[in-house]
Amino acid sequence: MALGPLIGQRPEPLPPDLVDRLRRWVRTCLGLGEEDTVTVTQLTCREAGCAPVETVLAVLTPGAPVHRTIHRPADEVSLADVRSAFATATPVEALRSAP
Amino acid sequence: MTTSIAEKVPVTVLTGFLGSGKTTLLNRILTEQHGLRIAVIENEFGEIGIDDALVIDAEEEVFEMNNGCICCTVRGDLIRILGTLMRRKDKFDHILIETTGLADPAPVAQTFFMDDEIGSQLRLDGIITLVDAAHLLQHLDEEKSEGVENEALEQIAFADRIVLNKTDLVDTEQLAEVRRRISEINRLADVHETVQAKVDLGAVLDVGGFDLSRALDLDPAFLEDTEHQHDLTVTSVGIEFAGELDIERLNEWLGELLSAKGVDIFRSKGILAVRGMPERYVFQGVHMLFDGTQGEPWGEAERVNRVVFIGRHLDRAALEAGLRGCLAAPVPAA
């Protein structure tokens, strides 16, 4: 009998090349450099109305962090998804000048 | 390709209140002949090299991430520094993160859950908390303003291993009281009594506190109730009962529990018997995040659920009733 993962359970860590790709896309969309910290996490969610696996992309800039959740597994996330998710995020110049 | 657990570089978090002996222990780790090349991340010095070790300065950057389902805090500075270290990880056998005496261990631990690059190449081995035997009770009983955390309490609650230092400065009676108070807060952590932080480094650098294959090494004392209760805002609750759990009920209950109480549940660990799963389900968590996997098969062994929660304002009766409510319906006789 196949059992799904429990709520909140973290799936296996993503392959580094996939993490690199998603991180590169976030940097491209926000005009970030290598010095900016970008995290990529895939989480299992069992809440009603949520996708079972979601991908959380975060930019940890002191003073102005921004993160977005894309409701699909990381290997299905496209550049268009990332662009759309961060469309309302503050571009890098503003992030850096934030207090 | 992700790295296997054996190949991942272990990371130890060293925490403890000011004056507990952290610096003494750190100096021992940096100078003793243990054959390990260690990178140390801490808040005190600039970057300096000591023999085979590297000491890197970190500034605590805590970020809260709330994506609706999961709310957690992570350390941005650690993600950046660990990322740099991973690019030269062939040069290190172990990474040690020293926190300030006032640091909350949660963001450090959750950082390992919330970044997949770190999770694929490093493994959090354990949280070691140093405690000053002579001053712990004073720190634990310190009155805090509303909303202000008692860091000494939290550091003990989060620990996989506690180094009870400066035991030469207290008498037998006081030492017993200190040990009892520690046990009230955290039933899972091993306690090592020391003078001048002279603890076997193997007991500090190879803990396996977040290793699911060791999640079941629960001391039988985890079930004991506390007899002489102080103001136990932070406690351990151990639950054990036989029977198979229904996966859907379990998911529903866990979802509600983590959503409502995830902030207050510092750590959790346990083994569950799930109907339809021939193996033990082992898990461990930090606040709302947790890892779980299928462990050893039950075989002929009795299916017994054993769970420990460590946290603030835990309601033992409600937790046990909730978990028991996940029991699967009895299988009708053929």
Interface residues (C-beta under 8 A of the other chain):
Chain A: M1 L3 G4 P5 L6 I7 G8 Q9 R10 E12 P13 L14 P15 P16 V19 T37 T39 V40 T41 Q42 L43 C45 R46 E47 C50 E54 V56 A58 L60 T61 P62 P65 H67 T69 A74
Chain B: M1 T2 E61 F63 M65 N67 G68 C69 I70 V74 G76 I79 R80 G83 F113 M114 D115 D116 E117 G119 S120 Q121 I247 L250 N251 L254 G255 L258 S259 V274 G276 M277 Y281 F283 G285 M288 L289 F290 D291 G292
